[in-house]
């Protein structure tokens, strides 16, 4: 949409509304003045301002709180924003594209989403079919995510035919985001630059005995569930450290946990002191 619009030469800014708690999302969208809150040491423009002349994509807009829904409606109606800590209106010229995987009409009926905001956003609706309805896109999406991984790590991975068959056969209830997460997991676990069935999440592998045998040496681990989970956790920590070159911040990002949590787990398994 952005690339084919008159705004294509302007910025394209993406905000995941579900990824941040309310106060952080508000600061991210509206920006703030120095001293607006405890950690606001200097002025910062928000995403509304950053998208001036271009497009702001609000992913998972249904996750917005009622307060932020009200503020978004005001921006749409007045084309003005005010940074946190300021009462100075700033004009903005941007297109807003919003996305959600939830039923906004139902949320409006339940009072969970503002009706006026719903109609303000609902100028043109595009329904994106679920991933299971467009399985032919899966190899293209896999290639896209692996190319992005290569840009970040310098390593272009391959997917074995068996793994690709599993990816194409799975129903993907979480759609593209679930596919992205599955591949990110696989990039941590795979060996010799090839993603194989055993590197994929268990639900993608299916319930075939051959797939289960790739995960476990025996049907019931001798050390019990707790011990088996700890063994698997240690394995993932080691792989993340290998992938990140021992960088704790990058390893935490790969595992989608906080750096402090990573440090605690590394200490638990005696893996500290491996930062490169």
C-alpha positions as CSV (number, residue, x, y, z in Angstrom):
1,X,0.0,0.0,0.0
2,X,2.7,2.4,1.0
3,X,5.0,1.7,-2.0
4,X,2.2,2.3,-4.5
5,X,0.8,5.4,-2.8
6,X,1.8,9.1,-3.4
7,X,3.5,8.9,0.0
8,X,5.9,6.2,-1.2
9,X,8.9,8.6,-0.9
10,X,8.0,9.4,2.7
11,X,8.8,7.3,5.8
12,X,7.1,4.0,6.6
13,X,7.0,3.5,10.3
14,X,5.8,0.3,12.1
15,X,4.5,0.1,15.6
16,X,3.3,-3.2,17.3
17,X,0.7,-2.0,19.7
18,X,0.7,-5.4,21.5
19,X,4.4,-5.4,22.2
20,X,4.5,-2.5,24.7
21,X,2.7,-1.7,27.9
22,X,0.4,1.4,27.8
23,X,2.8,4.0,29.2
24,X,5.6,3.0,26.8
25,X,3.3,2.8,23.8
26,X,2.0,6.3,24.5
27,X,5.6,7.6,24.7
28,X,6.5,5.7,21.6
29,X,3.6,7.1,19.6
30,X,3.5,10.7,20.9
31,X,7.1,11.3,21.9
32,X,8.0,13.4,24.9
33,X,9.8,16.5,26.2
34,X,12.8,16.3,28.5
35,X,11.6,15.9,32.1
36,X,8.2,14.6,31.1
37,X,8.8,11.5,33.3
38,X,11.6,10.1,35.4
39,X,13.8,8.7,32.6
40,X,13.0,11.4,30.0
41,X,16.4,13.1,29.9
42,X,16.1,14.6,26.5
43,X,13.4,15.4,23.9
44,X,12.3,12.6,21.6
45,X,9.8,12.7,18.8
46,X,7.1,10.1,18.5
47,X,6.2,7.8,15.7
48,X,3.3,10.1,14.6
49,X,5.9,12.8,14.0
50,X,8.4,10.4,12.5
51,X,5.8,9.2,9.9
52,X,5.1,12.8,8.8
53,X,4.7,12.8,5.0
54,X,4.5,9.0,4.9
55,X,2.7,6.0,6.5
56,X,2.3,4.8,10.1
57,X,1.4,1.1,10.3
58,X,-0.3,0.2,13.7
59,X,-0.1,-3.5,14.0
60,X,-2.5,-5.2,16.6
61,X,-4.4,-2.0,17.0
62,X,-7.1,-3.9,19.0
63,X,-4.6,-4.2,21.9
64,X,-4.8,-0.4,22.5
65,X,-6.2,0.6,25.9
66,X,-9.4,2.8,25.9
67,X,-7.3,5.9,26.8
68,X,-4.9,5.4,23.8
69,X,-7.9,4.6,21.5
70,X,-9.3,8.0,22.5
71,X,-5.9,9.7,21.8
72,X,-5.6,8.0,18.5
73,X,-9.1,9.2,17.5
74,X,-8.1,12.7,18.3
75,X,-5.0,12.5,16.1
76,X,-7.1,11.2,13.3
77,X,-9.6,14.0,13.6
78,X,-7.4,16.9,14.3
79,X,-4.2,15.9,12.6
80,X,-2.3,17.2,15.6
81,X,-0.2,15.6,18.3
82,X,1.1,16.7,21.6
83,X,4.3,15.3,23.1
84,X,4.1,14.0,26.6
85,X,5.1,16.9,28.9
86,X,3.9,19.5,26.4
87,X,0.7,21.3,25.5
88,X,2.0,22.5,22.1
89,X,0.1,21.0,19.2
90,X,2.3,19.7,16.4
91,X,0.6,19.3,13.0
92,X,1.2,15.9,11.3
93,X,0.4,14.8,7.8
94,X,0.4,11.0,7.5
95,X,-1.6,8.0,6.5
96,X,-2.5,5.5,9.2
97,X,-2.9,1.8,8.3
98,X,-4.1,-0.4,11.1
99,X,-4.2,-4.2,11.4
100,X,-5.6,-6.7,13.8
101,X,-6.4,-10.4,13.9
102,X,-9.3,-9.9,16.2
103,X,-13.0,-9.1,15.3
104,X,-13.3,-5.4,15.9
105,X,-17.0,-5.4,15.3
106,X,-17.5,-7.9,18.1
107,X,-15.2,-5.8,20.3
108,X,-17.3,-2.7,19.6
109,X,-20.4,-4.6,20.6
110,X,-18.8,-5.7,23.8
111,X,-17.5,-2.2,24.6
112,X,-13.9,-3.2,24.3
113,X,-13.2,-1.0,21.2
114,X,-14.5,2.5,20.6
115,X,-17.2,2.6,17.9
116,X,-16.2,6.1,16.7
117,X,-12.6,5.0,16.3
118,X,-13.7,1.8,14.5
119,X,-15.6,3.8,11.9
120,X,-12.8,6.3,11.6
121,X,-10.3,3.6,10.8
122,X,-12.7,1.5,8.7
123,X,-12.5,3.6,5.5
124,X,-11.1,0.7,3.5
125,X,-10.8,-2.8,4.7
126,X,-8.5,-5.5,3.2
127,X,-8.9,-9.0,4.5
128,X,-5.6,-11.0,4.4
129,X,-6.4,-14.7,4.1
130,X,-4.9,-16.9,6.9
131,X,-1.6,-18.6,6.1
132,X,-3.4,-22.0,5.8
133,X,-5.5,-20.5,3.0
134,X,-2.4,-19.5,1.0
135,X,0.1,-22.3,1.6
136,X,1.9,-21.5,-1.7
137,X,3.2,-18.4,0.1
138,X,5.0,-20.4,2.8
139,X,8.2,-21.0,0.8
140,X,8.4,-17.3,-0.2
141,X,7.9,-16.3,3.5
142,X,10.5,-18.8,4.6
143,X,13.0,-17.3,2.1
144,X,12.2,-13.8,3.3
145,X,12.7,-14.6,7.0
146,X,16.0,-16.5,6.3
147,X,17.3,-13.6,4.2
148,X,16.5,-11.2,7.0
149,X,18.3,-13.6,9.4
150,X,21.3,-13.6,7.0
151,X,21.4,-9.8,7.1
152,X,21.6,-9.9,10.9
153,X,24.1,-12.7,11.3
154,X,25.9,-13.0,8.0
155,X,24.8,-16.6,7.6
156,X,22.3,-17.8,5.0
157,X,20.6,-21.0,6.1
158,X,18.9,-23.6,4.0
159,X,15.8,-25.6,4.7
160,X,15.8,-29.4,4.0
161,X,13.0,-30.7,1.8
162,X,11.6,-32.7,4.8
163,X,11.4,-29.6,6.9
164,X,9.8,-27.6,4.2
165,X,7.2,-30.3,3.7
166,X,6.3,-30.0,7.4
167,X,6.1,-26.2,7.2
168,X,3.8,-26.4,4.3
169,X,1.6,-29.1,5.9
170,X,1.1,-27.3,9.3
171,X,-2.1,-25.3,9.8
172,X,-0.4,-22.2,11.3
173,X,-3.2,-21.0,13.6
174,X,-0.9,-18.1,14.6
175,X,-0.4,-17.1,10.9
176,X,2.7,-15.4,9.7
177,X,3.9,-14.4,13.2
178,X,3.9,-18.1,14.3
179,X,5.9,-19.0,11.1
180,X,8.4,-16.3,11.9
181,X,8.8,-17.5,15.5
182,X,9.1,-21.1,14.4
183,X,11.9,-20.2,12.0
184,X,13.7,-18.1,14.6
185,X,13.7,-21.1,16.9
186,X,15.0,-23.2,14.1
187,X,17.9,-20.8,13.4
188,X,19.0,-21.3,17.0
189,X,18.8,-25.1,16.9
190,X,19.9,-26.0,13.4
191,X,23.4,-27.4,12.7
192,X,25.7,-27.1,9.7
193,X,23.6,-24.3,8.1
194,X,20.5,-26.5,7.4
195,X,17.1,-26.4,9.1
196,X,15.9,-30.0,9.6
197,X,12.6,-31.4,11.0
198,X,14.0,-31.7,14.5
199,X,14.8,-28.0,14.6
200,X,11.1,-27.1,14.2
201,X,8.6,-26.7,17.1
202,X,6.9,-30.0,18.1
203,X,3.5,-28.9,16.9
204,X,5.0,-28.3,13.4
205,X,6.8,-31.7,13.4
206,X,3.5,-33.4,14.1
207,X,3.0,-36.5,16.2
208,X,4.8,-39.0,14.1
209,X,7.1,-41.3,16.0
210,X,10.1,-40.5,13.8
211,X,9.7,-36.8,14.7
212,X,9.4,-37.5,18.4
213,X,12.5,-39.7,18.3
214,X,14.5,-36.8,17.0
215,X,13.7,-34.8,20.1
216,X,14.1,-37.5,22.7
217,X,16.3,-40.5,23.0
218,X,13.6,-42.5,24.9
219,X,9.8,-42.2,25.3
220,X,10.1,-41.2,28.9
221,X,13.4,-39.5,30.0
222,X,15.0,-41.2,33.0
223,X,15.5,-37.8,34.8
224,X,11.8,-37.1,34.7
225,X,10.0,-34.1,33.2
226,X,11.9,-31.4,35.2
227,X,15.3,-32.9,34.4
228,X,14.4,-33.2,30.7
229,X,13.2,-29.6,30.5
230,X,16.3,-28.4,32.2
231,X,18.5,-30.4,29.8
232,X,16.6,-28.9,26.9
233,X,16.8,-25.4,28.3
234,X,20.6,-25.7,28.8
235,X,20.9,-26.9,25.2
236,X,19.0,-23.9,23.9
237,X,21.2,-21.6,26.0
238,X,24.3,-23.1,24.6
239,X,23.0,-22.8,21.0
240,X,22.0,-19.1,21.6
241,X,25.5,-18.3,22.9
242,X,27.0,-20.0,19.9
243,X,24.8,-18.1,17.5
244,X,25.5,-14.8,19.2
245,X,29.2,-15.3,19.4
246,X,28.8,-15.3,23.2
247,X,27.1,-11.9,23.3
248,X,24.6,-12.0,26.1
249,X,22.4,-9.2,24.7
250,X,22.1,-10.9,21.4
251,X,21.6,-14.3,22.9
252,X,18.7,-12.9,25.1
253,X,17.1,-11.4,22.0
254,X,17.4,-14.7,20.1
255,X,15.6,-16.5,23.0
256,X,13.1,-13.6,23.5
257,X,14.0,-13.2,27.2
258,X,15.4,-10.3,29.2
259,X,19.1,-10.1,29.5
260,X,18.9,-10.3,33.3
261,X,16.8,-13.5,32.9
262,X,19.5,-14.9,30.6
263,X,22.2,-14.1,33.1
264,X,20.3,-15.9,35.8
265,X,19.9,-19.0,33.7
266,X,23.5,-19.0,32.5
267,X,24.6,-18.8,36.2
268,X,22.3,-21.7,37.0
269,X,23.9,-24.0,34.4
270,X,27.4,-22.7,34.9
271,X,27.6,-21.0,31.6
272,X,28.6,-17.5,32.7
273,X,31.9,-16.1,31.5
274,X,31.2,-17.1,27.9
275,X,30.5,-13.5,26.6
276,X,32.6,-12.6,23.6
